[in-house]
Each structure stands twice: as C-alpha cells, then as structure tokens.
Amino acid sequence: MAVRLNFVWLTLALSFFDPTCNASPVRQRSAVPDGFYAAPYYPTPYGGWEDSWKDSYAKAQALVGKMTLAEKTNITGGSGIFMGNSGSAYRVGFPQLCFQDGALGVGNTDHNTAFPAGITTGATFDKDLIYARAVAIGKEFRGKGAHVFLGPMVGPLGRKPLGGRNWEGFGADPVLQGIAGALTIKGVQEQGVIATIKHLIGNEQEMYRMYNPFQAGYSSNIDDRTLHELYLWPFADGVHAGVGAAMTSYNAVNGSAASQNAYLINNLLKDELGFQGFVMSDWLSHISGVASALAGLDMSMPGDTQIPLFGNSPFKFHLTEAVLNGSVPVDRLNDMATRIVAAWYQFGQDKNFPAVNFHSYVSSEKGLLYPGALPVSPIGKVNWFVDVQADHGSVARQVAQDAITLLKNDDNFLPLSTKSSLRIFGSDARVDPDGPNACGNRACNKGTLGMGWGSGVANYPYFDDPITAIKKWVENVRLYDSDDFPHTLTPSPTDDDIAIVFINSAAGENSLTVEGNHGDRDNDKFSAWHNGDNLVQKAAENYKNVIVVVHTVGPLILEPWIDLPSVKAVLFAHLPGQEAGESLANVLFGDVSPSGHLPYSIAKKENDLPDSVTKLVKEIIGQPQDTYSEGLYIDYRWLNKQGIKPRYAFGHGLSYTTFNYTDAHIKIVNALSSALPPARQPKPSVAILSTEIPPASEAYEPAGFSKVWRYIYSWLSKSDADKAYAVGSSSSSKSGSQTYPYPEGYSRVQKPGVPAGGGQGGNPALFDTILELDVTVQNTGSRHKGKASVQAYIQFPADSGYDTPIIQLRDFAKTKELGTGESETVTLRLRRKDLSVWDTQKQNWVAPGALRDNGKSKRYIVWLGEGSDKLFTRCFSDTLVCERGVEPPV
C-alpha cells in the first residue's frame, strides 16, 4: 500500500461545510479587484471525443456501465489520508490506484533514485536529458507499482522569485516549462504510468495558499491574456502531450477556489484545451461537494474533508447521496468515473501492471495496513524493498552535471589543476552529518542542499557530496566545516591556496517551516542562508583566489561580493539530488565543460523587479488578494521592458570553450495564410450511459460488512439512500434538483465548444510548425570539449497592434559534446502559437504577422543566441534572411 505523503493536514488549513451543498464556510473575505471575475461555465464537457482516446473511452464506458452507483462514486476519491489509495470497483475488475509523489523521484520509499529537481533539469536546456530523466522516473514509479506520478509541476511558473515551490518546476518562462513538462509527460507515460500536470493555477506563493475556518486562501487575480500567454501555456503543452491527469491548486483564482472553479476546469482545461483525462484536487484542498463536481472536479484526494481522519468526505458517500437526490446529474458522475477508468486503459494499466510493493508511512517489512485507523489497524506485510534504481544514477549525474551554470570565470580561472591547494568553506560542502534523510520531507538545511522540502521530495539512497568527490581529485584539501569563517586559519593562507566557498538557499512547501521560512523564502529572502554572503566576503579578504559554489532553489542577490577582485569564479549547481559530488568535481577540474544556463534572471537588487512579484502577500484579515498587475512582464520580460540590466540574465551560462554560430537559415514550413487559426471543427458526439437516477439499492451498505475505522466508503445506510432517492425521484425538472441552489449560469446542456479549442492543447493548427531555423555550431576553442545551447526568441512585429514583450523564448536546442573544431547543425521550430497573441475580444489566438499592410505581411524577427542577453543572429520571417553581428533589441 502506498499513499501520497503530505503534511498539509497539520496546518490550520481546515474548513467546516456541508459537503452536499454549495454553501461555503463563513470566512472573512475581501473583494476581488474590479476586472477580475471567474465566469460560470457549465456543464462539464464530456470526454472521449478526441481520436487518440476513443478506444480507451469505449473500454471505460463498457466497464463503468457495469458499475453500481456506489462503485462509481467510490473510484472518484481517495480512501482517506494515511489509509491507502483511491477507491476501487473490484467486482468489475477496477483496482485501487496508487497516487505518489514526488516530482523528482518516487517519494517516501526505498531503493529509488533521488533525481535532480525540476529547476536543475530546466537549467540543462537539453531536451534529450529532460526526456531521459522522465523515462527513468517513469520506470521507477512503475517498478514500485505506483499508477499515478504526481508531476510534472509547471505551476508555480516562477512569477515570484521567493516562491516556495518554484524549484519543483523548470524555470521562470512558460515555454521552458511547457517543453520540459511535455517531455516529462511523454517519458513517464511511455512507461505506462499516468502523469499529473499541476497545479492549476496561480499557486505562485506558499503562504496563505489554503482555505481555513477563518480565512479563504489567497486569490490569484489574473487577467485573461496573461493567464493564456503565461500561466496556462505550459498546461496547454502538457495536454497536447496527452497527459492523463491534472491537479488543481490550493488557492483561489479571480475569487473562486481552484478546486471548484468552473471557468478553470470546465472552460479552459476541458473545453478550450480539450483535456481528456481526470482532474483531482490537491491534498485536502477540496472544500465543496456538489459545487466542485459541477465545476468539473473528477476526484477528491486523499478523500477527506479539510478536517481529516473522521471518515468524512466531500465526495464518496456524499456524492452517492447527491446523485440519488438529483443534485449531481447522473451524466456528470458517469463522466467522472469514465475519465478515471479511461486514463487507466489509455496507458495499459489493465495489463500486467505491477502490484504496489511499498508503504509510504512504514519503513519496516511489516506494519499497519491502515495507519489512519490507529490504534485499531490490522498489521501485515507492507514493504517488499524492490530496487528500481537500475542505472538511473548515471542519468541523474548527467542532468546534475549538465545543469551546472558557470556565471563568472575571470581570466579563465577554471578549470582547476589537480595539483591545487584547496581550502573548502561552508557546511553545504558535505552531507548532513545526521544522514541525508535525517529530516522528514528534507525539512532542514544542514548539509549540501540537494532538493527543497515538502511533498515533492524523495529519499536519498545515498548522497555523493562535493567534499568527498573533490578529495578524489586533489590531495591537498582542507575542509572548514562551518558557516562561520574561522577566527584563525591553520595553516595560514598562501598565494597558492584557492578557497572554494559553498553557500545555499532553500525553500519548500508551506506545510513545514524551516529556520523561519514558511515555505517561501520569507525570512532570508534573496540572501544566502546561514550568513553565506558574509562567508564569501571573509574568504575574499583572506584569499587571493575564491570560487563560489551555490546550491539554490532560485535567484539570489550576489551584489555583496560578486565584484570582489578575489572572487574569480561562480558556479550555480542548483539542486543536484543524490549526485551532487562527482557532477560538480567533473566541472571544477575540467573533465567536462559547464553547459548549464540560468532558468531565471538574477537581478542586481530586489526593486529591479516589481513589488507585485517580489513581495509576498501577507494579509491577516480577509482573503489575501494577489493581483498580477505586472501582466505579461515577469523575469527577463520585465527587466527588458524597463531597460534594467540584470547581473545575469535568463539563459546566461558560460563555457570553458568558445563556439561560433554560422550559416543560419530560416524557412517557412506552413504559411500563415490567416491571422486566426482555422475554425474549430464541430465536436464529435460521444456515447453516454443512462442518465436516469439509479435505484437506491445500488447505494446500500452491504449487510454484515466490517468497516475499518476512519476509512472513507461510498455506501449509504438503507434509510439514507431511500430518503435521498425519494427526493431525486420526486423532482420533475430535467435541469436538476428542485431544492439545490445551483450556481449562476448553471446548465445541463452540452456546449458546442469555445472557438480556441478543437484538440488536445487547443486548436490543432496552433501546433503546426510555421518557421524552421537551422544554425551550425562549431567549437572554436583549442583545449576543451563542450556542449552549446541555442535559444530562439521571438520579436513580434512592431506594428502588430498588441503590446508584447521585447523578446520571448520560443524554442531551444543543445548540441552533443563537440571536440575542438567539431561542429553540429541544430534545428529550432516555431509553431503558430509561438507567433500568436491571445486576443481577449476574439477569444482566440491571433498571429499578427499574418495581418497585411498593402499586401505585405508584417515582419517577425527570430533572434538566436546563447541567452536572452547574448543574441548573435536575427532572422526575418518575410525576407527569410538571417543576419549576424547586428545590435540586439535588449
């Protein structure tokens, strides 16, 4: 038995409500600012109309058609926190499903790989490596018998640099997130494991994210265009990749809780993006019963209400009751159950899928089968200690190594000689003395920082720390194992000594607080933890040559020491997972050249960015309002617009060698014949099961059944079932219950579909390749091998009529390792969507370059470069000419 470990239940995120009605608990709420509104959108679109899912839906409908009412409602939720997995329908052959964290490896188990975090993976800018990591993760989840991988995380996007969970995603750009997320989904699902794209949407800070009895979770107030062009973008790419599951966020969006936000789930996800899988709540974020079902939520996880461990649930037996009394239409329940079963079929889990062989809450072979039922749980074998690591350590090491980002290297100080005399400073240089897994959910910062904290972590099978790896390369090494600079240095520094200073900055989930940081970096903010800036300064005062190695969840302000003449080199190693040592040593000593690039910008000072992204929302009374007043302008987009030069820009990364980029070409693959994509084709009709309210007997609790205490079931007592059925059967209205207060705009009539939809991810034409660019990359250095990253940025026509960021990332490619003199031609592709903006009036994607003046199309410029601040070639979409050596726009 495996269950998703999450300690959110320990927080004050509790709620009192009637799960079978639309009433919300009494909480202090603040008004959402004018212009932000979660529009109603009903009913939930049926799944099953998309071609690649039709066979799975046909099988699912056949199976769901055999289920009783209680079996259908049973599979729409978990069995309770600490209890197990989702509900089952064993009578017809549908098992419990195992849902498991984390985003960087199988969580809360053993004999697994702790891969580098998402932010590290994004820093590779290497599609092949991103995919290889995903394949390995998928194999490990399958090997442990976990049906559902609770990743990838593409929300938060990284809007707030201090946000607690940014490190689980891939970087502060929608295209980087979208490409990496889609590749992760592909790699995982090819192993027969269902991937979960999360969190939908706007969970950009951890503090105040959850609803509780006294206060609503904060509302992320996002305008329509910003929502589409930034925050929804990677979800669209994930849905286009065929993702099987999606998870809503804890917070509200435009005033409505994400788990019951019909505009988000029904309109954007299931209609516009054509999502065919099932939507689950985040753990203990589910705050209503009927309202969330009508809004498109398909599964409640882990099944409990926000006050857990009482055997109560917004769904399960309350959903059974709501269907019998007519509040929830039968076709909505059928669609919920069918979506869940269809995903199971879609990835072949009906055939030879391994049994769950581990327990998230018990590390011994035998233990409590249902820990939530303590002290009356039966005991049995719960762990088989299956080793799923295979050769995945090498994949993890390659990702960690190729993500290392060289920010500064004065006078080519790196790589180091193996004859160097090294003095190592900082506790981040070695593993936690109490062991790498000493702190549950990694909720401490006592050694090399390999990952953040919270539900997105995995146990380390071992930890290869930097100091051990460095000592394999150099004999003359001294570690000063403290974050305070020594009062006396023994031996005294000499001109030959090189100081390597290790500093870090951690963050994680709000359910846990570490050194005063409540998930977000609200205490240390943009400074290194443990007085790390001072440690660097002191080292620079005492040594002529200093190297700084940074393990961090996100950007830091480096100004206190970055320009000190003794600071010769700076490496961001991000969050390397278990392979922190050899991956770093290989770069330090020149076995490989660094090839990572920043997945975010590093500003010179906090107020170089707008307050709306640097300040954390901290309202004490009322619902906190987090208004995205900066719109499209986050990270490098904001800095470019304001003409502010960062210390290091998004995409920046140095190498030990040099590269030349020549022979760039651009061609049109598919012409932009119109500004709008072709009109959406009519949505195919789908077969539906009976919509009649089933007999009450389908909900009766079996006679003589022995219940597990606190376990969540879907049955009702005979009297409760009969009472609910009497209400439902007496209603003459085909629009639903006569007594339930349906939300504004509620309807049971299926809509034809919004114009921007039509396929998985949106209108299929949005994913057509329009422009293709080739460029030849040559290693022109004389000593070192290396890999080069080519990044493509779009500059929209100046006369497009739309306000657009100066440049925006649209694709990237990485070469193989090139020896001196070797070259490789890489190809980058831009899709119709990459050349489009979201038009809020037309409610569709518009390609301004297809608009014509005097018969001529408007001009896009595609910039090629090594980073957003290092653009070397521009290519024109109208003349199909590429030019080198021109002044870049930023």
N, C-alpha and C positions, 0 to 999 in steps of 0.2 A: 504494500500500500504506500503510495506516495501522494503527498499533498503539497500545495504551494505554501511556503513559509512566508508569513508576513505578519509583523507585529503591530499593524495599524490598530488592532483591537485594543492595544494597551494605551492608546492616546485617548483624548476626550472627544474622539470622532464618533459620538453616539447620537442616536436620534429616536424620538418617540413618535409613532404614527400608526395609523390604521393601514396595513398593507393592502387592503382590498378596496380602498377608495382613493380619490385624487387629492385628499386633504394633505397639506404639508404641516409639519410640526410648527408650533409657534416659536418663531425666532426673530431676533432683531434683523431687519433687512434695510439696506439702503437702496435708494432709487438708482437704477441703471441710467447712465447719462443719456441725454437725448440723442437719437440717431442710431442707437443700438437696440436691436429687437430680435428675439428668437421667434420667427414666424411659425405659425402652425403648419404642419404638413401631414395629412392623413389621407388614406390609411397607409400602413406599411406596404411597400411594393412587394409583390410575390417574388421569390427567387425561382430559378430554374429555366429562365428564358434564354440564357447565354449558351451558345453552342457547345463550348468545351465542358460545360457542367451538365448537359442534358441527360446523359446516361446515368450519372450519379444521382440526379434528382429522380429519374424514373425508378431506380432501385430503392431510393429513400422513400418515395411515396408508397411503393408496394409494402415496405416494412412498416412505415408509420400507419398505413391503413389497417394493419393487423393489431395495432396497439389499443389498449383501453385508454380512457381519459386519464386515469391515474398514472399509467405508464408514460403517456406523452408529457404530462406535467412533471413527472419525476426526472426526465432527462434534461429539463430546462434549468436545472440548478445543481449546485453542489450539495453534499450531504452534511455540511456544517464544518466550521473551522476545526482543525485537528481531527477530523473524522475520516477523511478519505478523499474520494474523488467525486466526479459528477454522479448523478443518479443513473440507474440502468433500467433496461427492459429485457431482462434475461429470458423471459418466457418466449420472446420472439427473436432472441439472438443478438440483442444490442447490449454491449458491456458498459461498465463504468469506464469513463475516460480519465486518464491521469493528466492533470494540468501542472506544469512545472516551470518554475524559474530556473536559472536566470539568463539574462541576455548575453552573458559571456561564458556559459557552460552550465551543465546540469547542477542545479543548486541542491545543497543540503544532503549530499550523499558522499560516496567514497569511490576511489579508483576512477576518477574523472579527470579531465583536463581543465585547468583554470586559464582560459584564453585571455589575451589582451582585451581590454574594454573596447566598446564601440568607438570612443573618441580616438583611441590609438589606431584602430583599424581604419578610420577615416583619414588619419594622417598619412597612411601609406599612399593614398591616391592611386591605388593599384587594384583594378577590377579583378584580376586573376586571384590575388591574395584574399580579397574580400570574399570571393566565391569559395576559395579553398577552405577558409575558416568556417564558412557556413556549412559546407559539406561535412567537415569533421564534427561540428556541433550537432548536426542532424543525426549522424551516425551514433553519437554518444547518447542522445536522447532516445533514439530507437533501441539501442542496446540496453538501456535501463528500463525499457517498457513504458516510457512517457509518450503519450499520444500527442500532446499539445505543448509546443515550445512557446513560452510567453515572451516572445520577441519576434522581430526586432523592434526597438524603440526608436521612433522618428519624431516623437513629441514627448518632452520638450524639444523644440528646434534649436534652442540655444540663444533665444532672444535676450535673456538676462544672463550676462556672464557669470553672475554669482549663483545661478540656479543650481539646486542640489543634485539634480539627476541628469544634467547635460552630458556627463561622461558616459552614460549608457547609450547615447546616440552617437552620430558620426561626425557632427560638426555644425557650425552656425550658418548653414546655407541649405536651401531647400533642394537644390539639385544634387549636391553631395549626399545629403540624407536620402533623397529619392533613389539615386543609383545604388548606393550601398544597401539601403533597405530592400530594394527589389532583388539584388543579387543574393542577399542573405535569405530571403524568402525562397528563391529558386533553389539554392543549395540545400537548405533544410528540407523543403518539401519533396525534393527528388529522393530523399531517404525514406519517404513515407510518413513523415512527421508533419502535423499541421502547425504552421507558423501563425503567430498572432501579431498583427501590426497594432502599435499602441503609442501614446494614449490620445484618444480622440476627444478633445483637442484643447490647446491653450493651457496645459499644465506646466507653465513656464517658471513657476517657483513652488517650493515645497510648503513654506509656512502658510497657514490658513487655507490649505487646499481642501480640507474636508468639512463636511457638514457636521454639526453637533447640536445638542439640545438648545444651545443659547445663541448660536450664530451660524448663518449659512456660509458654506465655502465661498471663497472669493469668486467674483465674476470676471472672467476674461472678456473684455469688451472689444470686439474685433470687427472692423468694417468689412464689407463683402469682398472688395477687391483684395485687400490684404490677406483675408482668410484664404482666398483661392490661390493667390500668387506665392504666398509663403507657407502658411501652416498646413493647408490641405494638400499642397503639391506632392510631398513625399507619400502621402496616403494614396493619392491617385496612382503613383508609380507602383506602389505595393499591390493595389487592387489589380492594376494592369498585369502584374506578375502572377495573379491568380491566388493571392493569399486566402487561406481558409478560414481565418478568424480575425476579429478586431476587438479591441478593448477600449471602453470609454474611460474618460479621465474622472478624477475626483471632483474637480471644480465645476462651477457653472460657466456657461458661455452666453454672453448677452442676456444674463439674468436667469437662465434656465439651466438646472443641473444637467450635466452632460449625459448621465445615465437615463434621463427621461426627456431629452431634448429632441423633439420630433424633427426640427429643422436639420439638425446634425445627422441623425441616424436615418430617418426616412427619406429626407430630401437629398442631402448631399451624398451620404455614403451609399444608400441602397438604390436611389434613383439616378442621380447625376453620375456617380462613379460606378454604378452597376454592380455593386458588391454582391456576390453570390453565397458567401459563407455566413457564419453566425456571429452575432455581436454579444459579447459578455461584459458585465460590469467589472470594474476593478474591485479588489477585495474589500468588502464592507463599505462600498460606496453607493450601494443600491438603496434608495430612500423611498420608493413607492412601489405599489404592485400594479394595479390596472394602468395607471398613467404611463409607467415605463414600458409595459407590454404594448400599449397602443403606440407609443413613440418609437418602437422598433427594437427594443432590447429583447434578445432571444434567450439569454442565460444569465442567471444570478449566481455570482461567485463570491465567497465559497458556499453561498446558500443562505447564510444567516441574515437577520436584520442587523442594523448597525450596533445593537447591543447583542453580542454573540453568546453562544453557549446556553441558550434557553430553549433550543429546539424550534425556534420561530423563524419564519422566512417570509419575504415579500412574495415569492413565487411558491413552488411546491404545492402544499395543501391549500394555501390561499388562492393560488392560481386555479386549482381544481374548482374551488368554490366560485371564483369569479366567472369561469366558463359556464358552470351549471346555472348561475343566476343571471346569465346573459350579459354581464358587464364586459367581458372579453369575448369577442366573436370567436366562434369555433375555427374559422379560417385563419385567424391570427395565430392561435395555438398550433394548428396544423403546419403553418409556415415556420413557426419557431422550431418545432420538432424536426421538420423536414430539412431545414437548413443545417441543423446539427448532424443529422444522420447522413445527409448528402456529403458533408465535408469528410466524414468517416469513410465513405465509399470512394470519394474523389482521390484519396491518397492511399487506397488499397489496404486500409486497416482492417478490413473484413477478412483478409487472407494472411495467415501466418505472422501476425503482429506479436512480438514477444510479450509475455506477461510482465506486469510490474514486479521488480525484484529488489526494491529498496523502500525504506521508510524515512520520510523527512524529519521525523521527530524522535527517532530511536536509532542509536548508533550500534547497539548490540544485535546479535543474531535474533534473539527473542525479545519481545516486549509487548506493550499494549497495542492491541489491534485498533482501538479507537481512543486515543489519548484524551479527546474531548469528553469522554464518558467517565473519566477518572472520578471516583476510585472503583467503579464497577465494570470497567472494560475487561473483556476476555484477553488472554495473553496467548501469543503464538509466534511462529517464525515470521519475521518481517524483513530481514535483510539476507540477501544471498551474496553480497560483496562481489558483484560481477564487474570485472575490469573491462572498461570500454575505451581505455586510452589509446590502444594501438600505437601508431607512430605520430599521433597528433601533437605531441610535444614539439616536433620539428616544425609543424605548421605554425604553432603558437610562437616559437622562437623566430621564425621568419617574419611574421607580422610585427612582433615587438621590435625586431632589428630594423626592418624597412620603414617603420614609423618614426624612428629617432630623427629629430629635426635639428639640424645644425643652424643656429641663429646667427652666431658670430664666430669668426675664426681669423683673428688678426694675424697677419704675417704667416698665414698657413701654419699656425702653431700646432694644430692637429693634422695628422695622427701622431701619437706618441711613440717614442722608441721603447723597446723592451728593456733598454738599459737605464730608463728613467728612475729618478729618486722621487717617490710619490708620498705625499702626506694627505691622508684622507680625513675629511671632517664631516660630521653630521650623522645622526642616528639613521637617516634614510639610506645610508650606505650598506646597512646589514639588516638581516631578517629580524623580526621581533624576537627577542631572547626567550619569550614565553612560548614561542611557536607561531607559525604563520596563521594558524586558525584559532589562536587563543581567544580572540574576541568574537563573539557570536555576530554573524552578519557583518564581520570585519569592522565593527563599530568602535574602532580606536585608531590611533595613528602613532605606532610605537616602533616602526622599522621602515624598511623600504615600502613605499606606497605602491602596491600592485593593482589596486582597484579601490573604488569608493566603498560606501557602506549602504546597507539596506537589502531589499529583496532581490536586487539584480546581481548578487554575487554568487560565487561558487567556492567550495572548499579547495584549498591547495593540496594536491597530492604530495608535493614537495615545493620548496622555494629555492630557486637558484639566485642568490643575492649578489649584488655588484662586488662587494669586497672579496668574496670567495673567487669570483671569476677574474678579478684584477690580479689577485695573487698568483694565478696560474700563468700570467703573462710576465710579471715583474717580481723580482726577488726583494728589492729594496722598497718595502711598503710599510707605512706606519698608519694605523687607524686611531684617530682620536674620537672615541665613541661617545660623543656628547654634542648637544646642540648649543652649548655654551663654549665659546672659544677659550682654550686653556690659558690660565694666568702665566704658566711657564711652559715653553716648548722645549721638549727634550727628544732628540738633540736640537740645538739651535738651528734656525733656518739658514740655508746657504743659497747662493745664487743658482745652484743646480737643482734645488728642490722645486717640485711642482706640487701645488696644492689643488686637490680636487674637492670641491665643496658640494655636498648633497643637500638639497632643500626640497620641500614639497608643500602641497596644498590639497586638502581632502574635502570631500562633500559627500552627501548621500541622501537617503530618504528621511522625511520628516518624522517618521515613527521612532527615530532614535536620535539622540543628541550626543555629540562628541565635542568635548572641550569648548562648550558654549555655542557650538554651531548647530542650529536646529534643522539639519538637512542642508539648507542653503548655507553659503559661506557668509553668514550674517555677523560673525564675530571678527574673524581675521580679514574678511573681505578680500581685497586684491593683494594683500601681503602674504609672503610665505609664512607657514606655520612655524611655531617654536622659535620665533625671532630669527628666522632664516636670513633675512636681509642683513641683519647685524653680523651674523656669522660670516657671510660673504665679505662684508666690509672689513671685518677684523682680519680675515685671511689675506685680503688685498693689501692691508697695511704691513703685513709681516712677510709676504712672499712676493717675489717679482713676477711670478707666473701662476695664474689661477685659472682653473677650469670650473665652471658651474654646471652641475647636472641637476635637472629639475624633473621630478615626478609630480604631475599635477592633473587635476580634473578639468582645468580650464586656464584662461589667461591670468597673468599676474602683472602688476606694475613693477617693472625692472629698473626704474629710474634711479633708485638709491645707489646702485652700483654698476649699472651696465656700461657706463663710460669711464670707469676707473681704469687707468692705464695697465694695471696688473691683471685685470680680467681679460684674458686672451681669447677664451672660447666659451660658448654657452650651448648646451645641448638640452632640448626638451625631449625626455624619454616617455612622456605621457604616463599611461598606466599599463605596464607591460605584462600583468598577470604573473604566472609562475616562472616565466623565462626572463627575469629582469637582469640576470648577471651576464651570461655569455653574449646575449644580444647586444648589450652595451659595450662590453670589452672588445667585441669584434669591430665595433666602430671606433672606439678610443684608440686602438692600436693598428688600425688601418687594414685589418683583414677584409673589411668591406668599406665602401664609401657610404656616408649617410645619404639617404634618399627620401626622407620624410618631408612633409610640407605642412604648415600650420593649417588646422581645420577651423581656425578662428583668427581674428586680429588681436594684436597686443597693443593697446593704446599707451600713450605716454602718461596720461593722467585720467582719473575717473571721469572728470567732467568733459573730456573729449567726446564722450558718448552722452546721449540724452538721459535726463533723470528717469524717464519712463522705463528705461531698460537697466539702469544701474541701481536704482532704489528698489528695495523690496517693499511690497505692500504690507503695512502693519497696523491696520485699523483695529481697534479694540472693541468698539461698539458698532453694531450694524454689519451688513455684508460688505466685506472689503471689495473695492472696485479697482480692478487692474485694467486701465484703459490703454489700448495700444495706439497712443496718439502719434507715435513716430511713423505709423503706417508701414510702408514698404522698406523703410530705411533703418535697417539694423546692421550691426557689424561694419564690414567694409563699405556697404552701400551708403550708410550714414556718413562715415568718415570722408568718402569721396565727394559726397554732395556738399559737405561743409568745407571742403578743401583742407582737411586736417590730416597731416602726415602722421601715421602711427609709428610706433617704434618698430614693429614688424607687422606686415600686412598679411591678410588671409592669403594662403597659398605659398607664403615665403618658405624657402628652405635652401640651404647651401650644400655643396658637394666638395669632395676633395679633388675632383677633376673639373674640367670645363667642357661645355657642349656647344656645338654650333647647330643652328636650326636653319636649314636651307630648303630650296626647291618646294616652297609651299604652293599648293594648288587648291582651288575651290571649284566645285561643280554643283549644278542643280540636279538633284535626283528626281524630285517631283516638283513641278511648278506650282507656285501659289497663284492659282487662277482666280481665287476669290478671297476676300478678307475673312469671311466666315467659312467654317468647315461645311461640308455637305450636310444637308438637313438630316436630322435623326430619322432612321427608318422606324416604322411602326413596331412597337414592342410585340414580339410573338406572344400569342396566347399560351397559357400553361394550364395543364390539367390540375384540377383541385379536388380534394377529398370532400366528403359530405360536410355541409355546413350546419347540419341540424345538431341541436344540443343533445348530447348522448344521454342515455338513461342514467339515473342516479346510481344505479347498481355498479357502474363502471368505476365509481369512486369509493365504494365501501371498503373499509378496513377489513382485511382478512380475519376471520374468526380464529382465535387462539394464537395469533402471531405474537411472538415475544420481541418487543421493541428494545433497541439499545437506547439508553438514557441520553438525551440531548441530540440524538441523531435526527435529521430532518427527513420526514416522509411526505408523500404526496396524497395519502389517503385521507378521507374524512370519516367520521363516525356515521353510521346509518342515518341517524336523526339529522345531523348537519347537512349531509348530502341531500336527503329528501327535502329539507327546508329550502336549500339553495335551488334545487331543481324546480320546486313549486313556484318560486319567484320567476325563474327564467322561462318556464313553460307557459306562464300566465301572460307574458308580455306579447302583445300583438304587433309591436313595432319591429320592423326589419332593420332598423337603424341601431338597435341595441336595447339595453335595459331602460325601462321607464324611470327608474329611480337613480341611476348613476349619473353624477354631474360631469358629463363629458366635456373635454376642453374645447375652447374656442376653435372653430374651423374643423371640428371632427366630422369625418365622413367615412363610410364603408365602401364607397365606390372607387375602384382602382383607377388611377390616373394614367393617361397615355404616356407620360414621361416628360421630363424637362428637356428643353432644346439641346443643352450641352451634353446630354447623355447618349447612350446607344451601345455601349460596350463596357468591358471591364476597364475601369480607369477613366471612362468618359467616351466621348465621340471617338470611334476608332481612327478617324482621319487625324486626330491630334498626335498620334504616334507614328505617322508617316514621316520618313526621312525626307527633308526638303533640301538641306545643304550637306555636302560631304567635303571634308578638308583633309588633305594629306600634307605631311611635312617630314622631311628627312632629318634625323637627329644623329650627329656624329660626335663621338668622344674625341675632343681635340687636345686633351691633356697628354702628358708624356709619362706619367707614373702610375696612375690609379685607374682601376676599373670603376664603373659606376652605372647607376640607373638614372634616367631622366624622366621627369614628369612634364607633360604638355597639357596646358589648360586652355580651354576655349571660352571666351567671354563675348557675349553679345552686346552690341551698342545699337539701340533702336534708332530708327530714322528721326532726325532732329525735328522734322515737321510732321511727326506721327499724329499729333493731336492728343497724345497721352503723356502724362508725367511718368517718366521711367527712370530708374537708377542709371547712372552713367554707364556702368558695365555690370553684367550679371553672369556668373558662371553658368555654362550650359553643357559642357562635357569635359572629360579628361582622359588621358591615356598615359601609360607608363611603358618605357622600353624594357627589354630584357637587360641583363647586365652586359654593358658594352666594354670591351677591351680598348686600349688606346688605339685610335684610328678607326675603330669599328663604327658602323652606322646602322640605323634601322629606320624604316619609314612607318610612321604611325598614322592612324586614321581617326578622325573625330566626326561625329554626326550630330546635326541639329534637326529636331523634329518640328512639325508645325507648331506644337505647343510651345517649344522653345522660342519661337518667333512671334508669339502671341501675347496679348494682354487680356485680362478679364474685363469685359465691358459690363458695367453694372446696370446699364439701361437695357442692353440687348440680352443680358443674362447668358452670355456666350463668350467664347474665346475669339478675339479678333486679331488678325495678322495685319498690322499697319503697313507692312511692306508690300501688301497686295493692293493697297489703295493707290490710285494712279492720278498723277497730275499731267495734263496734256499728253495722255497716252503712255507716260513713262511711270514705271513702278518706283516706289520710294526705296531708298538705299539702306540696307542693313550693313553694319560693319562687324565682322567677326575678328576679334583680337586673339592671337595666340601668344602664350607666354609661359614662364616658369612660376608665376604667381600673379596675384591681382595687381601688384606694384612693379612687375617686371614683364612687360608686354613687348614683344620684339617684332611682330608681324601683324599687319592688318590686311584683311581680305574683304572685297566688296561683293555684295550679292547681285548687283546689277551688271557691272562690267566683268565680273569673275576674274578680277585682277588681284594679286597679292603683292604687298609692298613691305620691304624691310627698312629698318633704320629711320622710321618716322616717329614723331613725337606722340607718345601715348596720351590718351584723354585724361589720365589720372597720374 
